[in-house]
C-alpha cells in the first residue's frame, strides 16, 4: 500500500476519507482550538474529528470557513453523545451540531458509544440522515462485534466506519479483522495511548533506527495497518510532526515487533461496561 500525504481510505460507498485527521478532544478553549485546527489545515491535514461532547464544533466550522480550502476538500467527522441518543433525539442532536458547525452537511456522523437501549435506533437515525444527503457516510464509534451484528440485523445501510480505541497496547486485531471482512473502515482514537507509549523502549529503539519521533513511528504503524488515525495535539510543532510520516516505511519485522507490544490494555472505557 503506497502512502502519501493525500492518501485516503475508500469507504464502502466510494467516499474517500483522509487517512490522517486531527482529533480535537478536550480543545475547549476557542482560541486554542482555532489555532490548532488552522495549523493542521495549513500543514496538509484534510480531516478534522470532533463531537458534540467536545464543545468545539463551532470552532471547527470557523476554522474551515477561515481556511483557504474548499469545503469539499475537508472531511468533517462529528458524533452524537450518549444522552442525545435514540431515533428522534439523534435527528435533533444532528441539527444542533450542523448549526454549530455552520455547514450544509457533515462528511461522517457517528454514534459516540453504544448505549444499550438506544444504539440501534440511533444508527437508524444516522441512516436517515444519509438518505437525506445531510451526511456523506455513516458510522459508529466504540462498537464491538456484537454491537455491529445487532445493527446489521436491522440496518439497510451498514456502518461504513467504526472508530475504536486502538494503539500498540490495544491492537484489537479480531475486531479489526471483522470490520475488514464486513467492509467497515476502522479509525483509531487515542492512537498514541494518550502519550503513555512515547517512552516505551522498543518504540524508542525503532524511532532511533529511522530517525523519527516515537509518535511518528506509532502513527506510521497505524497507517501500514490500513487504519485511519486521528492524533490529538494543540502544540503547532507536534501537529506538524505528526503529519510527517510519509517519507519512510516500517519494515515487516518492525511492524511485528510493535504488534507484539499488545497487552489488551485500554486507556479509556470498555464499550461493554462504560
TACOR-V762388 format. One line per field, one symbol per residue. phi: phi as a letter, one per 30 degrees, with the letter a starting at -180 (. if undefined). burial: b if it has 24 or more other ideal C-beta (glycine too) atoms within 12 Angstrom, else e. A space follows every 10 residues. Layout:
phi: ???
burial: ???
//
This chain:
phi: .dcbdcdbcd decjdccedb bcdceidcde dddedddddd ddcjdbbbcb adddhbddde dddddddccd edcbcccbbc dedcdjdddd ddddeddddd dicdacdbbb ddbddedbdd dddeddeddd ddidbcacab bicdeddddd dedcdcbdec bbcbdaaddb dhdddddddd ecicdcccch dchhidcdcd ddddddeddc ibdedddddd eeddcicdbb dcacdedded ddcdbccabd deddeddded debhccccdd edbd
burial: eebeeebbbe bbbebbbbbb bbbbbebeee eebbbbbbbb bebbbbbbbb bbbbebbbbb bbbbeebeee eeebbbbbbb bbebbbbebb bebbeebbeb bebebbbbbb bbbbbeebbb bbbbbbbbbb eeebbbbbbb bbbbbebbeb bbeebebbbb bbbbbbbbbb bbeebbebbe ebebbbbbbb bbbbebbbeb ebbeebbeeb ebbbbbbbbb bbbbbbbbbb bbbbeeebbb bbbbbeeeeb eeebbeebbe bbeeebebee beee
//
